[in-house]
Structures are given as structure tokens and as C-alpha cells.
Amino acid sequence: MLSYILRLAFDFERDHGYWPNMLYLNTDQYRHWQQEFGETADFDEISRRLAMDIVISVDALHPHVAWFPNRMQAIG
């Protein structure tokens, strides 16, 4: 799952010229990705290293990435 997400992010960067800052997953995808890591701290560290906020969305049929200029306002 991590390699798929990285591919999405690299493709996004190639197409747009900047790294995405949002990652959308549905609940099942989130759980699957979280299980790839031994501890929650590992998962949180990967999220920080990716520099993307994770949004859990029931509408996300497939993982996808996006960029918001003011992401904290978009989340809150």
C-alpha cells in the first residue's frame, strides 16, 4: 500500500510541480495501511515523512492525493 501511495504522490508531483499535502483513504484502506506498520508510532512517522494529512472518507473508492493551499482551514 505504501508503494502505491508513493507512486500516486510522485505522479502528482510530476504532473503539477509540487508534492501533495492530502491523502484520502476509506476506512478499510486506512486499516490495511496501518497494519503494514508494527506500531502506531511507525504509522504516524510515515505520515509525517510523507508530509501529507490523512483524510478518511467513505467516498474514497481508491486512495488519492490532493493539494490544498491552506490545508488546516480545509480540514477544520
Biopython code that builds the backbone (N, CA, C, O; Angstrom):
import numpy as np
from Bio.PDB.StructureBuilder import StructureBuilder

atoms = [
    (1, "MET", "N", (0.823, -1.198, 0.000)),
    (1, "MET", "CA", (0.000, 0.000, 0.000)),
    (1, "MET", "C", (0.862, 1.256, 0.000)),
    (1, "MET", "O", (0.549, 2.224, -0.693)),
    (2, "LEU", "N", (1.940, 1.247, 0.768)),
    (2, "LEU", "CA", (2.811, 2.421, 0.828)),
    (2, "LEU", "C", (3.414, 2.718, -0.544)),
    (2, "LEU", "O", (3.495, 3.879, -0.944)),
    (3, "SER", "N", (3.834, 1.685, -1.262)),
    (3, "SER", "CA", (4.420, 1.917, -2.585)),
    (3, "SER", "C", (3.379, 2.506, -3.541)),
    (3, "SER", "O", (3.717, 3.348, -4.374)),
    (4, "TYR", "N", (2.129, 2.078, -3.432)),
    (4, "TYR", "CA", (1.066, 2.628, -4.264)),
    (4, "TYR", "C", (0.852, 4.109, -3.954)),
    (4, "TYR", "O", (0.705, 4.923, -4.865)),
    (5, "ILE", "N", (0.835, 4.450, -2.681)),
    (5, "ILE", "CA", (0.635, 5.840, -2.271)),
    (5, "ILE", "C", (1.808, 6.708, -2.725)),
    (5, "ILE", "O", (1.614, 7.836, -3.179)),
    (6, "LEU", "N", (3.011, 6.183, -2.601)),
    (6, "LEU", "CA", (4.179, 6.928, -3.084)),
    (6, "LEU", "C", (4.101, 7.158, -4.595)),
    (6, "LEU", "O", (4.442, 8.237, -5.080)),
    (7, "ARG", "N", (3.661, 6.160, -5.323)),
    (7, "ARG", "CA", (3.517, 6.313, -6.775)),
    (7, "ARG", "C", (2.495, 7.405, -7.095)),
    (7, "ARG", "O", (2.709, 8.217, -7.996)),
    (8, "LEU", "N", (1.381, 7.422, -6.353)),
    (8, "LEU", "CA", (0.390, 8.480, -6.540)),
    (8, "LEU", "C", (1.001, 9.858, -6.296)),
    (8, "LEU", "O", (0.781, 10.796, -7.062)),
    (9, "ALA", "N", (1.768, 9.960, -5.219)),
    (9, "ALA", "CA", (2.372, 11.248, -4.857)),
    (9, "ALA", "C", (3.405, 11.684, -5.891)),
    (9, "ALA", "O", (3.426, 12.850, -6.286)),
    (10, "PHE", "N", (4.264, 10.763, -6.337)),
    (10, "PHE", "CA", (5.267, 11.110, -7.348)),
    (10, "PHE", "C", (4.608, 11.502, -8.676)),
    (10, "PHE", "O", (5.052, 12.439, -9.339)),
    (11, "ASP", "N", (3.555, 10.785, -9.059)),
    (11, "ASP", "CA", (2.829, 11.135, -10.281)),
    (11, "ASP", "C", (2.195, 12.521, -10.151)),
    (11, "ASP", "O", (2.228, 13.319, -11.088)),
    (12, "PHE", "N", (1.623, 12.794, -8.991)),
    (12, "PHE", "CA", (1.028, 14.102, -8.735)),
    (12, "PHE", "C", (2.086, 15.196, -8.858)),
    (12, "PHE", "O", (1.858, 16.219, -9.504)),
    (13, "GLU", "N", (3.242, 14.975, -8.233)),
    (13, "GLU", "CA", (4.320, 15.966, -8.281)),
    (13, "GLU", "C", (4.804, 16.180, -9.716)),
    (13, "GLU", "O", (5.054, 17.314, -10.124)),
    (14, "ARG", "N", (4.932, 15.115, -10.464)),
    (14, "ARG", "CA", (5.373, 15.230, -11.851)),
    (14, "ARG", "C", (4.360, 16.037, -12.674)),
    (14, "ARG", "O", (4.746, 16.863, -13.502)),
    (15, "ASP", "N", (3.078, 15.797, -12.446)),
    (15, "ASP", "CA", (2.034, 16.477, -13.211)),
    (15, "ASP", "C", (1.841, 17.940, -12.812)),
    (15, "ASP", "O", (1.546, 18.783, -13.659)),
    (16, "HIS", "N", (2.008, 18.239, -11.525)),
    (16, "HIS", "CA", (1.669, 19.569, -11.013)),
    (16, "HIS", "C", (2.874, 20.409, -10.590)),
    (16, "HIS", "O", (2.767, 21.628, -10.459)),
    (17, "GLY", "N", (4.012, 19.765, -10.379)),
    (17, "GLY", "CA", (5.203, 20.508, -9.991)),
    (17, "GLY", "C", (5.369, 20.704, -8.496)),
    (17, "GLY", "O", (6.287, 21.407, -8.073)),
    (18, "TYR", "N", (4.520, 20.111, -7.690)),
    (18, "TYR", "CA", (4.640, 20.199, -6.231)),
    (18, "TYR", "C", (4.048, 18.944, -5.603)),
    (18, "TYR", "O", (3.208, 18.268, -6.196)),
    (19, "TRP", "N", (4.503, 18.652, -4.396)),
    (19, "TRP", "CA", (4.110, 17.460, -3.647)),
    (19, "TRP", "C", (2.710, 17.637, -3.069)),
    (19, "TRP", "O", (2.393, 18.722, -2.581)),
    (20, "PRO", "N", (1.867, 16.618, -3.104)),
    (20, "PRO", "CA", (0.535, 16.731, -2.495)),
    (20, "PRO", "C", (0.638, 16.811, -0.966)),
    (20, "PRO", "O", (1.597, 16.321, -0.371)),
    (21, "ASN", "N", (-0.352, 17.427, -0.354)),
    (21, "ASN", "CA", (-0.331, 17.510, 1.113)),
    (21, "ASN", "C", (-1.536, 16.825, 1.763)),
    (21, "ASN", "O", (-1.707, 16.883, 2.981)),
    (22, "MET", "N", (-2.362, 16.183, 0.951)),
    (22, "MET", "CA", (-3.529, 15.469, 1.466)),
    (22, "MET", "C", (-3.574, 14.067, 0.859)),
    (22, "MET", "O", (-3.318, 13.880, -0.331)),
    (23, "LEU", "N", (-3.903, 13.095, 1.697)),
    (23, "LEU", "CA", (-4.076, 11.716, 1.254)),
    (23, "LEU", "C", (-5.461, 11.258, 1.690)),
    (23, "LEU", "O", (-5.790, 11.291, 2.875)),
    (24, "TYR", "N", (-6.263, 10.836, 0.733)),
    (24, "TYR", "CA", (-7.621, 10.370, 1.013)),
    (24, "TYR", "C", (-7.675, 8.853, 0.954)),
    (24, "TYR", "O", (-7.245, 8.236, -0.021)),
    (25, "LEU", "N", (-8.208, 8.270, 2.008)),
    (25, "LEU", "CA", (-8.383, 6.820, 2.107)),
    (25, "LEU", "C", (-9.759, 6.537, 2.678)),
    (25, "LEU", "O", (-10.305, 7.355, 3.417)),
    (26, "ASN", "N", (-10.326, 5.380, 2.339)),
    (26, "ASN", "CA", (-11.528, 4.981, 3.062)),
    (26, "ASN", "C", (-11.098, 4.182, 4.296)),
    (26, "ASN", "O", (-9.912, 3.906, 4.476)),
    (27, "THR", "N", (-12.033, 3.824, 5.119)),
    (27, "THR", "CA", (-11.724, 3.167, 6.389)),
    (27, "THR", "C", (-10.963, 1.863, 6.206)),
    (27, "THR", "O", (-10.000, 1.603, 6.926)),
    (28, "ASP", "N", (-11.382, 1.045, 5.255)),
    (28, "ASP", "CA", (-10.698, -0.231, 5.016)),
    (28, "ASP", "C", (-9.267, -0.030, 4.534)),
    (28, "ASP", "O", (-8.356, -0.728, 4.980)),
    (29, "GLN", "N", (-9.067, 0.916, 3.629)),
    (29, "GLN", "CA", (-7.717, 1.208, 3.135)),
    (29, "GLN", "C", (-6.826, 1.723, 4.263)),
    (29, "GLN", "O", (-5.657, 1.351, 4.363)),
    (30, "TYR", "N", (-7.387, 2.572, 5.099)),
    (30, "TYR", "CA", (-6.635, 3.104, 6.241)),
    (30, "TYR", "C", (-6.202, 1.975, 7.175)),
    (30, "TYR", "O", (-5.046, 1.919, 7.593)),
    (31, "ARG", "N", (-7.129, 1.078, 7.502)),
    (31, "ARG", "CA", (-6.793, -0.051, 8.385)),
    (31, "ARG", "C", (-5.742, -0.957, 7.757)),
    (31, "ARG", "O", (-4.823, -1.415, 8.437)),
    (32, "HIS", "N", (-5.879, -1.213, 6.470)),
    (32, "HIS", "CA", (-4.906, -2.050, 5.766)),
    (32, "HIS", "C", (-3.516, -1.408, 5.806)),
    (32, "HIS", "O", (-2.526, -2.082, 6.090)),
    (33, "TRP", "N", (-3.448, -0.116, 5.524)),
    (33, "TRP", "CA", (-2.171, 0.587, 5.533)),
    (33, "TRP", "C", (-1.572, 0.610, 6.939)),
    (33, "TRP", "O", (-0.367, 0.425, 7.111)),
    (34, "GLN", "N", (-2.409, 0.836, 7.927)),
    (34, "GLN", "CA", (-1.956, 0.891, 9.310)),
    (34, "GLN", "C", (-1.386, -0.460, 9.758)),
    (34, "GLN", "O", (-0.433, -0.497, 10.536)),
    (35, "GLN", "N", (-1.954, -1.559, 9.280)),
    (35, "GLN", "CA", (-1.477, -2.885, 9.650)),
    (35, "GLN", "C", (-0.111, -3.210, 9.048)),
    (35, "GLN", "O", (0.560, -4.132, 9.512)),
    (36, "GLU", "N", (0.311, -2.466, 8.021)),
    (36, "GLU", "CA", (1.628, -2.681, 7.427)),
    (36, "GLU", "C", (2.749, -2.263, 8.378)),
    (36, "GLU", "O", (3.904, -2.644, 8.190)),
    (37, "PHE", "N", (2.406, -1.487, 9.383)),
    (37, "PHE", "CA", (3.398, -0.987, 10.323)),
    (37, "PHE", "C", (3.190, -1.646, 11.676)),
    (37, "PHE", "O", (2.057, -1.881, 12.095)),
    (38, "GLY", "N", (4.290, -1.943, 12.354)),
    (38, "GLY", "CA", (4.233, -2.669, 13.620)),
    (38, "GLY", "C", (3.594, -1.896, 14.751)),
    (38, "GLY", "O", (2.892, -2.471, 15.583)),
    (39, "GLU", "N", (3.830, -0.606, 14.788)),
    (39, "GLU", "CA", (3.329, 0.214, 15.888)),
    (39, "GLU", "C", (2.677, 1.467, 15.330)),
    (39, "GLU", "O", (2.985, 1.895, 14.218)),
    (40, "THR", "N", (1.781, 2.048, 16.103)),
    (40, "THR", "CA", (1.126, 3.280, 15.685)),
    (40, "THR", "C", (2.149, 4.383, 15.457)),
    (40, "THR", "O", (1.995, 5.191, 14.542)),
    (41, "ALA", "N", (3.186, 4.423, 16.276)),
    (41, "ALA", "CA", (4.221, 5.448, 16.118)),
    (41, "ALA", "C", (4.882, 5.345, 14.751)),
    (41, "ALA", "O", (5.212, 6.365, 14.148)),
    (42, "ASP", "N", (5.078, 4.130, 14.256)),
    (42, "ASP", "CA", (5.649, 3.944, 12.927)),
    (42, "ASP", "C", (4.735, 4.534, 11.863)),
    (42, "ASP", "O", (5.197, 5.207, 10.942)),
    (43, "PHE", "N", (3.447, 4.283, 11.992)),
    (43, "PHE", "CA", (2.464, 4.801, 11.043)),
    (43, "PHE", "C", (2.465, 6.326, 11.068)),
    (43, "PHE", "O", (2.476, 6.964, 10.015)),
    (44, "ASP", "N", (2.455, 6.912, 12.262)),
    (44, "ASP", "CA", (2.469, 8.368, 12.383)),
    (44, "ASP", "C", (3.745, 8.955, 11.790)),
    (44, "ASP", "O", (3.711, 10.013, 11.161)),
    (45, "GLU", "N", (4.860, 8.277, 11.987)),
    (45, "GLU", "CA", (6.128, 8.754, 11.441)),
    (45, "GLU", "C", (6.104, 8.730, 9.909)),
    (45, "GLU", "O", (6.588, 9.663, 9.268)),
    (46, "ILE", "N", (5.556, 7.691, 9.333)),
    (46, "ILE", "CA", (5.444, 7.615, 7.874)),
    (46, "ILE", "C", (4.573, 8.758, 7.360)),
    (46, "ILE", "O", (4.914, 9.379, 6.353)),
    (47, "SER", "N", (3.472, 9.044, 8.019)),
    (47, "SER", "CA", (2.597, 10.149, 7.620)),
    (47, "SER", "C", (3.343, 11.476, 7.663)),
    (47, "SER", "O", (3.206, 12.298, 6.757)),
    (48, "ARG", "N", (4.134, 11.687, 8.713)),
    (48, "ARG", "CA", (4.925, 12.917, 8.813)),
    (48, "ARG", "C", (5.971, 12.995, 7.711)),
    (48, "ARG", "O", (6.177, 14.049, 7.108)),
    (49, "ARG", "N", (6.630, 11.871, 7.454)),
    (49, "ARG", "CA", (7.659, 11.865, 6.407)),
    (49, "ARG", "C", (7.070, 12.083, 5.022)),
    (49, "ARG", "O", (7.717, 12.673, 4.155)),
    (50, "LEU", "N", (5.853, 11.613, 4.810)),
    (50, "LEU", "CA", (5.181, 11.861, 3.538)),
    (50, "LEU", "C", (4.736, 13.315, 3.415)),
    (50, "LEU", "O", (4.481, 13.797, 2.312)),
    (51, "ALA", "N", (4.644, 14.008, 4.539)),
    (51, "ALA", "CA", (4.192, 15.402, 4.589)),
    (51, "ALA", "C", (2.777, 15.541, 4.027)),
    (51, "ALA", "O", (2.470, 16.481, 3.295)),
    (52, "MET", "N", (1.930, 14.585, 4.388)),
    (52, "MET", "CA", (0.539, 14.615, 3.955)),
    (52, "MET", "C", (-0.370, 14.374, 5.145)),
    (52, "MET", "O", (-0.094, 13.531, 5.999)),
    (53, "ASP", "N", (-1.456, 15.126, 5.187)),
    (53, "ASP", "CA", (-2.503, 14.865, 6.166)),
    (53, "ASP", "C", (-3.389, 13.764, 5.606)),
    (53, "ASP", "O", (-3.638, 13.715, 4.402)),
    (54, "ILE", "N", (-3.863, 12.887, 6.469)),
    (54, "ILE", "CA", (-4.701, 11.778, 6.041)),
    (54, "ILE", "C", (-6.157, 12.122, 6.316)),
    (54, "ILE", "O", (-6.520, 12.518, 7.424)),
    (55, "VAL", "N", (-6.972, 11.966, 5.299)),
    (55, "VAL", "CA", (-8.400, 12.205, 5.413)),
    (55, "VAL", "C", (-9.105, 10.876, 5.174)),
    (55, "VAL", "O", (-8.930, 10.251, 4.128)),
    (56, "ILE", "N", (-9.893, 10.455, 6.137)),
    (56, "ILE", "CA", (-10.677, 9.232, 6.000)),
    (56, "ILE", "C", (-12.020, 9.628, 5.402)),
    (56, "ILE", "O", (-12.766, 10.418, 5.980)),
    (57, "SER", "N", (-12.314, 9.064, 4.233)),
    (57, "SER", "CA", (-13.532, 9.433, 3.519)),
    (57, "SER", "C", (-14.252, 8.181, 3.030)),
    (57, "SER", "O", (-13.644, 7.314, 2.403)),
    (58, "VAL", "N", (-15.536, 8.091, 3.314)),
    (58, "VAL", "CA", (-16.315, 6.953, 2.827)),
    (58, "VAL", "C", (-16.465, 7.008, 1.308)),
    (58, "VAL", "O", (-16.767, 5.995, 0.678)),
    (59, "ASP", "N", (-16.257, 8.171, 0.724)),
    (59, "ASP", "CA", (-16.381, 8.345, -0.721)),
    (59, "ASP", "C", (-15.129, 7.946, -1.489)),
    (59, "ASP", "O", (-15.158, 7.891, -2.719)),
    (60, "ALA", "N", (-14.032, 7.667, -0.794)),
    (60, "ALA", "CA", (-12.774, 7.329, -1.463)),
    (60, "ALA", "C", (-12.795, 5.857, -1.874)),
    (60, "ALA", "O", (-12.498, 4.974, -1.070)),
    (61, "LEU", "N", (-13.149, 5.609, -3.128)),
    (61, "LEU", "CA", (-13.142, 4.231, -3.615)),
    (61, "LEU", "C", (-11.713, 3.714, -3.744)),
    (61, "LEU", "O", (-11.436, 2.540, -3.493)),
    (62, "HIS", "N", (-10.809, 4.613, -4.139)),
    (62, "HIS", "CA", (-9.396, 4.294, -4.267)),
    (62, "HIS", "C", (-8.616, 5.398, -3.558)),
    (62, "HIS", "O", (-9.076, 6.539, -3.507)),
    (63, "PRO", "N", (-7.452, 5.078, -3.015)),
    (63, "PRO", "CA", (-6.637, 6.143, -2.416)),
    (63, "PRO", "C", (-6.329, 7.214, -3.466)),
    (63, "PRO", "O", (-6.076, 6.894, -4.627)),
    (64, "HIS", "N", (-6.352, 8.461, -3.062)),
    (64, "HIS", "CA", (-5.944, 9.535, -3.956)),
    (64, "HIS", "C", (-5.343, 10.670, -3.147)),
    (64, "HIS", "O", (-5.568, 10.790, -1.943)),
    (65, "VAL", "N", (-4.583, 11.489, -3.830)),
    (65, "VAL", "CA", (-3.887, 12.599, -3.191)),
    (65, "VAL", "C", (-4.359, 13.906, -3.790)),
    (65, "VAL", "O", (-4.898, 13.943, -4.896)),
    (66, "ALA", "N", (-4.148, 14.979, -3.043)),
    (66, "ALA", "CA", (-4.541, 16.312, -3.483)),
    (66, "ALA", "C", (-3.655, 17.332, -2.781)),
    (66, "ALA", "O", (-2.854, 16.990, -1.911)),
    (67, "TRP", "N", (-3.813, 18.572, -3.169)),
    (67, "TRP", "CA", (-3.071, 19.654, -2.529)),
    (67, "TRP", "C", (-4.030, 20.790, -2.240)),
    (67, "TRP", "O", (-4.775, 21.230, -3.116)),
    (68, "PHE", "N", (-4.004, 21.266, -0.991)),
    (68, "PHE", "CA", (-4.786, 22.422, -0.583)),
    (68, "PHE", "C", (-3.815, 23.488, -0.105)),
    (68, "PHE", "O", (-2.926, 23.200, 0.695)),
    (69, "PRO", "N", (-3.976, 24.729, -0.591)),
    (69, "PRO", "CA", (-3.040, 25.777, -0.176)),
    (69, "PRO", "C", (-3.115, 26.082, 1.319)),
    (69, "PRO", "O", (-2.094, 26.377, 1.939)),
    (70, "ASN", "N", (-4.289, 26.016, 1.892)),
    (70, "ASN", "CA", (-4.493, 26.269, 3.323)),
    (70, "ASN", "C", (-5.138, 25.038, 3.930)),
    (70, "ASN", "O", (-6.299, 25.078, 4.337)),
    (71, "ARG", "N", (-4.389, 23.943, 3.993)),
    (71, "ARG", "CA", (-4.987, 22.672, 4.377)),
    (71, "ARG", "C", (-5.578, 22.669, 5.778)),
    (71, "ARG", "O", (-6.550, 21.953, 6.018)),
    (72, "MET", "N", (-5.036, 23.435, 6.707)),
    (72, "MET", "CA", (-5.598, 23.445, 8.065)),
    (72, "MET", "C", (-6.999, 24.057, 8.029)),
    (72, "MET", "O", (-7.878, 23.622, 8.772)),
    (73, "GLN", "N", (-7.215, 25.053, 7.181)),
    (73, "GLN", "CA", (-8.549, 25.623, 7.046)),
    (73, "GLN", "C", (-9.479, 24.638, 6.354)),
    (73, "GLN", "O", (-10.665, 24.570, 6.675)),
    (74, "ALA", "N", (-8.937, 23.866, 5.393)),
    (74, "ALA", "CA", (-9.762, 22.896, 4.679)),
    (74, "ALA", "C", (-10.216, 21.771, 5.602)),
    (74, "ALA", "O", (-11.325, 21.257, 5.456)),
    (75, "ILE", "N", (-9.368, 21.387, 6.546)),
    (75, "ILE", "CA", (-9.726, 20.307, 7.471)),
    (75, "ILE", "C", (-10.687, 20.814, 8.527)),
    (75, "ILE", "O", (-11.691, 20.167, 8.824)),
    (76, "GLY", "N", (-10.387, 21.950, 9.086)),
    (76, "GLY", "CA", (-11.169, 22.486, 10.195)),
    (76, "GLY", "C", (-12.395, 23.124, 9.686)),
    (76, "GLY", "O", (-13.193, 23.640, 10.468)),
]
sb = StructureBuilder()
sb.init_structure("model")
sb.init_model(0)
sb.init_chain("A")
sb.init_seg("    ")
for serial, (resi, resn, name, xyz) in enumerate(atoms, 1):
    if name == "N":
        sb.init_residue(resn, " ", resi, " ")
    sb.init_atom(name, np.array(xyz, "f"), 0.0, 1.0, " ", f" {name:<3s}", serial, name[0])
structure = sb.get_structure()
